[in-house]
Amino acid sequence: MHATTADDLMLLVMGVRRVVRRRLRAEIDGPVLRGAQVELMRLVEAEPGIGVAAAARALHLAGNTVSTLVNQLVDAGMLVRGVDPDDRRAARLLLTDAAGARLARWREARSRLVGDALDRLPAHDVAALGEALPALRSLIAEMEREEPA
């Protein structure tokens, strides 16, 4: 019923992400990180000490996929795998200082890029984008609510 709107929305969201990624890649030094790696880093930043299983659930990924991402990010110097004091077999994930600084630089550069583009748009387009944000949040919540267990 809403297939055209859904397709257009997804194409536009992917387009925004692609432009941001391409434009900022040259500004952010360090190893090139894939989207899933950055998502994991952002999750660990928001929930320091999160375990691999909880991260897998939060990211809706398989545990072995998150384990692979953790190994890659540890090797890249972005994550530290600590030991859970209650269960020595479980890992607790923490960002390194380099990863925290990198995420901060990325957010700053992204805000500048998008903010500068918004400054060049007509006021009615900026207002329309602002008015669409609550609807986008509701769409995300609705899609998350319907996810199978």
BAKOLPA-923243 format. One line per 10 residues: number of its first residue (from 1); their letters; for each residue x, y, z of N, C-alpha, C. Coordinates in steps of 0.1 Angstrom, whole numbers, plus 5000, padded with zeros to 4 digits. Example, Ala and Ser with C-alpha at 12.3 -4.5 7.8 and 13.67 -1.06 7.14 Angstrom:
# residues 2
1	AS	5132/4943/5078/5123/4955/5078/5132/4967/5078 ~ 5128/4978/5071/5137/4989/5071/5129/5000/5079
***
This chain:
# residues 149
1	MHATTADDLM	5008/4988/5000/5000/5000/5000/5009/5013/5000 ~ 5019/5013/5008/5028/5024/5009/5041/5021/5003 ~ 5042/5012/4993/5054/5007/4988/5063/5019/4982 ~ 5057/5028/4975/5064/5039/4968/5071/5048/4979 ~ 5063/5051/4989/5068/5059/5000/5079/5052/5007 ~ 5077/5039/5010/5088/5032/5017/5101/5031/5009 ~ 5099/5029/4996/5111/5028/4987/5118/5042/4986 ~ 5110/5052/4984/5116/5066/4984/5123/5069/4997 ~ 5117/5066/5008/5122/5069/5021/5136/5062/5023 ~ 5136/5049/5020/5148/5042/5021/5159/5047/5012
11	LLVMGVRRVV	5156/5050/5000/5166/5055/4990/5172/5068/4995 ~ 5163/5077/5001/5168/5090/5006/5177/5088/5018 ~ 5173/5079/5027/5181/5077/5039/5194/5072/5036 ~ 5194/5062/5027/5207/5056/5022/5215/5066/5015 ~ 5209/5075/5008/5217/5085/5001/5223/5095/5010 ~ 5216/5099/5020/5222/5108/5031/5234/5101/5037 ~ 5232/5089/5041/5243/5082/5048/5255/5080/5039 ~ 5252/5077/5026/5263/5075/5017/5271/5088/5015 ~ 5264/5099/5013/5271/5112/5011/5279/5116/5024 ~ 5273/5114/5035/5281/5117/5048/5293/5108/5049
21	RRRLRAEIDG	5291/5096/5047/5303/5086/5048/5314/5090/5038 ~ 5310/5093/5025/5320/5096/5015/5327/5109/5018 ~ 5320/5119/5022/5325/5132/5025/5334/5133/5037 ~ 5331/5125/5047/5338/5125/5060/5350/5115/5060 ~ 5349/5105/5052/5360/5095/5052/5374/5102/5051 ~ 5375/5112/5043/5388/5119/5041/5392/5127/5053 ~ 5382/5132/5061/5385/5140/5073/5389/5132/5085 ~ 5384/5120/5086/5386/5112/5098/5398/5103/5096 ~ 5409/5105/5103/5421/5097/5101/5419/5084/5109 ~ 5427/5074/5106/5426/5061/5113/5421/5051/5103
31	PVLRGAQVEL	5420/5038/5108/5415/5028/5099/5401/5030/5094 ~ 5398/5026/5082/5385/5027/5076/5376/5017/5084 ~ 5365/5022/5089/5356/5013/5096/5343/5011/5089 ~ 5338/4999/5089/5325/4996/5083/5313/5001/5092 ~ 5302/5002/5086/5290/5007/5094/5287/4999/5106 ~ 5288/4985/5105/5285/4977/5117/5295/4979/5128 ~ 5308/4982/5124/5318/4984/5134/5315/4997/5141 ~ 5311/5007/5134/5308/5020/5140/5296/5019/5149 ~ 5286/5012/5144/5274/5010/5153/5277/5003/5166 ~ 5286/4993/5165/5290/4986/5178/5298/4996/5187
41	MRLVEAEPGI	5307/5004/5181/5314/5014/5189/5304/5024/5195 ~ 5294/5029/5188/5285/5038/5194/5277/5032/5205 ~ 5273/5019/5203/5266/5012/5214/5275/5011/5226 ~ 5288/5007/5225/5297/5006/5236/5299/5020/5243 ~ 5299/5030/5235/5300/5043/5240/5288/5047/5249 ~ 5276/5043/5244/5264/5046/5252/5262/5037/5264 ~ 5268/5024/5263/5266/5014/5274/5280/5008/5277 ~ 5289/5016/5283/5302/5010/5286/5301/4998/5294 ~ 5309/4988/5291/5309/4975/5298/5298/4965/5293 ~ 5291/4969/5282/5281/4959/5277/5288/4946/5273
51	GVAAAARALH	5282/4935/5274/5287/4923/5270/5284/4920/5255 ~ 5291/4910/5250/5289/4906/5236/5275/4902/5233 ~ 5269/4893/5241/5255/4888/5239/5245/4900/5239 ~ 5247/4909/5249/5238/4920/5250/5239/4930/5238 ~ 5252/4931/5233/5254/4939/5221/5248/4933/5209 ~ 5249/4920/5208/5243/4913/5197/5227/4915/5197 ~ 5221/4914/5209/5207/4916/5209/5203/4931/5206 ~ 5211/4940/5211/5208/4954/5208/5210/4958/5194 ~ 5219/4952/5187/5222/4955/5173/5214/4946/5164 ~ 5207/4936/5169/5200/4926/5161/5209/4918/5152
61	LAGNTVSTLV	5220/4914/5157/5230/4906/5150/5233/4893/5157 ~ 5238/4884/5150/5242/4871/5156/5254/4873/5165 ~ 5254/4865/5176/5265/4866/5185/5279/4865/5179 ~ 5280/4855/5170/5293/4853/5163/5297/4865/5154 ~ 5287/4872/5149/5290/4883/5141/5295/4894/5150 ~ 5289/4896/5161/5294/4907/5171/5308/4903/5176 ~ 5310/4890/5178/5324/4886/5183/5334/4889/5172 ~ 5331/4887/5160/5340/4890/5149/5343/4905/5148 ~ 5332/4913/5150/5334/4928/5150/5342/4932/5162 ~ 5340/4926/5173/5348/4929/5185/5363/4926/5182
71	NQLVDAGMLV	5366/4914/5177/5380/4911/5174/5386/4921/5164 ~ 5379/4925/5154/5384/4935/5145/5387/4948/5151 ~ 5378/4952/5160/5379/4965/5167/5390/4965/5177 ~ 5392/4954/5184/5403/4952/5193/5416/4953/5186 ~ 5417/4946/5174/5429/4946/5166/5432/4960/5161 ~ 5421/4968/5158/5423/4982/5153/5426/4992/5164 ~ 5425/4987/5177/5428/4997/5188/5416/5005/5192 ~ 5404/5001/5188/5392/5008/5191/5384/5003/5203 ~ 5386/4990/5206/5378/4985/5218/5388/4977/5227 ~ 5384/4977/5239/5392/4969/5249/5381/4958/5254
81	RGVDPDDRRA	5386/4946/5254/5377/4935/5259/5382/4932/5274 ~ 5374/4937/5283/5377/4934/5297/5370/4922/5302 ~ 5373/4918/5314/5367/4906/5320/5356/4910/5330 ~ 5345/4903/5328/5333/4906/5337/5337/4900/5351 ~ 5337/4909/5362/5341/4904/5375/5331/4893/5381 ~ 5319/4893/5376/5309/4883/5381/5310/4870/5373 ~ 5315/4870/5361/5316/4858/5353/5329/4860/5344 ~ 5340/4854/5349/5353/4856/5342/5353/4851/5328 ~ 5343/4843/5324/5342/4838/5310/5336/4849/5301 ~ 5329/4858/5306/5322/4869/5298/5331/4881/5296
91	ARLLLTDAAG	5330/4887/5285/5338/4899/5282/5329/4911/5284 ~ 5335/4922/5288/5329/4935/5290/5336/4944/5280 ~ 5329/4951/5272/5335/4960/5261/5336/4974/5265 ~ 5347/4980/5263/5350/4994/5265/5356/5000/5253 ~ 5353/5013/5251/5360/5021/5240/5374/5024/5245 ~ 5383/5025/5236/5396/5031/5239/5395/5046/5238 ~ 5405/5053/5243/5405/5068/5242/5405/5072/5227 ~ 5412/5064/5219/5413/5068/5205/5399/5066/5198 ~ 5392/5056/5202/5379/5054/5196/5369/5065/5201 ~ 5370/5069/5214/5361/5079/5218/5364/5092/5211
101	ARLARWREAR	5377/5095/5209/5380/5107/5202/5376/5107/5188 ~ 5377/5095/5182/5373/5094/5168/5358/5096/5166 ~ 5350/5090/5175/5336/5092/5174/5332/5106/5176 ~ 5339/5113/5185/5336/5127/5187/5340/5136/5175 ~ 5351/5133/5169/5355/5140/5156/5344/5137/5145 ~ 5340/5124/5144/5330/5121/5134/5317/5129/5136 ~ 5312/5129/5149/5300/5136/5152/5301/5151/5149 ~ 5312/5157/5152/5315/5171/5150/5315/5174/5135 ~ 5322/5166/5127/5323/5168/5113/5310/5165/5106 ~ 5302/5155/5111/5289/5152/5105/5280/5164/5108
111	SRLVGDALDR	5280/5169/5120/5271/5180/5123/5274/5192/5115 ~ 5287/5195/5113/5291/5206/5105/5287/5204/5090 ~ 5289/5192/5085/5285/5189/5071/5270/5191/5069 ~ 5262/5185/5077/5248/5185/5076/5242/5199/5079 ~ 5248/5205/5090/5244/5219/5094/5246/5229/5083 ~ 5258/5228/5076/5261/5237/5065/5252/5235/5054 ~ 5248/5223/5051/5239/5220/5040/5225/5226/5044 ~ 5221/5224/5056/5208/5229/5061/5208/5244/5060 ~ 5219/5251/5063/5220/5265/5062/5218/5270/5048 ~ 5221/5262/5038/5219/5266/5024/5205/5263/5018
121	LPAHDVAALG	5197/5256/5025/5184/5252/5021/5174/5264/5024 ~ 5164/5264/5016/5153/5274/5019/5147/5271/5033 ~ 5142/5281/5040/5137/5279/5053/5125/5269/5054 ~ 5117/5269/5043/5105/5260/5043/5110/5245/5042 ~ 5121/5243/5036/5127/5229/5035/5132/5225/5049 ~ 5139/5234/5055/5145/5231/5069/5133/5229/5078 ~ 5123/5237/5078/5111/5235/5087/5105/5221/5084 ~ 5103/5218/5071/5097/5205/5068/5105/5193/5073 ~ 5118/5194/5072/5127/5183/5077/5125/5183/5092 ~ 5125/5194/5099/5123/5194/5114/5110/5188/5118
131	EALPALRSLI	5099/5191/5110/5086/5186/5113/5085/5171/5110 ~ 5094/5166/5102/5093/5151/5098/5100/5143/5109 ~ 5109/5149/5117/5117/5141/5127/5108/5133/5136 ~ 5097/5138/5142/5089/5130/5151/5083/5118/5144 ~ 5079/5120/5131/5073/5109/5124/5083/5098/5121 ~ 5096/5102/5118/5106/5093/5116/5109/5085/5129 ~ 5109/5092/5140/5111/5085/5153/5100/5074/5155 ~ 5088/5078/5152/5076/5069/5154/5078/5057/5144 ~ 5082/5060/5132/5084/5049/5123/5095/5039/5128 ~ 5106/5044/5133/5116/5035/5139/5110/5027/5151
141	AEMEREEPA	5103/5033/5159/5097/5026/5171/5087/5016/5166 ~ 5079/5019/5156/5070/5009/5151/5077/4997/5145 ~ 5087/4999/5137/5094/4988/5131/5101/4980/5142 ~ 5107/4986/5152/5113/4979/5163/5103/4970/5171 ~ 5091/4976/5173/5081/4969/5180/5076/4956/5173 ~ 5076/4956/5160/5071/4945/5153/5082/4935/5150 ~ 5094/4937/5155/5105/4927/5152/5102/4913/5159 ~ 5104/4903/5151/5103/4889/5158/5113/4887/5169 ~ 5110/4879/5178/5119/4877/5189/5131/4869/5185
***
